[in-house]
Amino acid sequence: MKPDQKPLCTSVAESLDEYFSTLNGHAPKDLYETILGQVEPPLLRATLRYCEGNQSRAADLLGLNRATLRKKLSQYKIAAKAASDSMQLQ
């Protein structure tokens, strides 16, 4: 990690602190699902781009079996081909 970069856990903690401060004392609902819904899709897309759309390789990197990865891609309406194509466009 570069000296000017902070660990991912620090960014997550800061984002959560900011989120809680915007609630103005109101209790969040379904916090776990809300967080997963915000974190999983970009994680899946970035991993698929890194693996050039290869779902078996992406599943291995994520520590998931391929069926679970496919289920999550379907859940979030992520097309593996589109995720890898977006890397080529950059």
TATASUL-V554320 format. One record per residue. RES is the residue in three letters. SS is DSSP state (h for helix, s for strand, l for the rest). PHI is phi in degrees with one decimal (NA if undefined). D_CENTER is the distance of its C-alpha to the mean C-alpha in whole Angstrom. Layout:
res=[RES:RES]
ss=[SS:SS]
phi=[PHI:PHI]
d_center=[D_CENTER:D_CENTER]
//
This chain:
res=[MET:LYS:PRO:ASP:GLN:LYS:PRO:LEU:CYS:THR:SER:VAL:ALA:GLU:SER:LEU:ASP:GLU:TYR:PHE:SER:THR:LEU:ASN:GLY:HIS:ALA:PRO:LYS:ASP:LEU:TYR:GLU:THR:ILE:LEU:GLY:GLN:VAL:GLU:PRO:PRO:LEU:LEU:ARG:ALA:THR:LEU:ARG:TYR:CYS:GLU:GLY:ASN:GLN:SER:ARG:ALA:ALA:ASP:LEU:LEU:GLY:LEU:ASN:ARG:ALA:THR:LEU:ARG:LYS:LYS:LEU:SER:GLN:TYR:LYS:ILE:ALA:ALA:LYS:ALA:ALA:SER:ASP:SER:MET:GLN:LEU:GLN]
ss=[l:l:l:l:l:l:l:h:h:h:h:h:h:h:h:h:h:h:h:h:h:h:l:l:l:l:l:l:l:l:h:h:h:h:h:h:h:h:h:h:h:h:h:h:h:h:h:h:h:h:l:l:l:l:h:h:h:h:h:h:h:h:l:l:l:h:h:h:h:h:h:h:h:h:h:l:l:l:l:h:h:h:h:h:h:h:h:h:h:l]
phi=[NA:-71.1:-57.8:-88.3:-96.4:-107.3:-62.8:-56.3:-61.7:-68.7:-62.4:-63.8:-60.0:-64.0:-64.5:-66.7:-59.3:-64.9:-58.8:-62.8:-68.4:-78.4:-76.9:50.5:87.2:-76.4:-80.3:-70.8:-113.1:52.0:-57.3:-58.8:-65.2:-61.8:-65.2:-59.5:-64.6:-89.3:-94.2:-62.6:-57.2:-66.9:-64.1:-65.0:-62.1:-64.0:-67.3:-63.8:-61.2:-59.9:-93.8:52.1:83.8:-76.2:-67.2:-64.0:-66.2:-61.5:-60.3:-62.5:-63.0:-80.5:77.4:-115.8:-85.0:-62.2:-63.8:-66.1:-60.5:-61.1:-62.9:-67.3:-61.6:-66.5:-56.5:-96.1:55.5:-105.7:-91.1:-58.9:-64.0:-63.9:-63.7:-75.3:-64.4:-64.0:-70.4:-68.5:-76.5:-80.3]
d_center=[20:22:24:23:19:18:16:12:14:16:14:12:16:17:14:15:19:19:18:20:23:22:23:27:27:26:24:21:20:18:16:14:13:12:10:8:8:7:4:3:4:4:3:5:7:8:9:11:12:13:15:16:15:17:15:17:16:13:13:15:13:11:14:14:17:17:18:15:12:15:15:11:11:14:13:11:13:12:14:14:17:16:13:15:18:16:16:20:20:19]
//
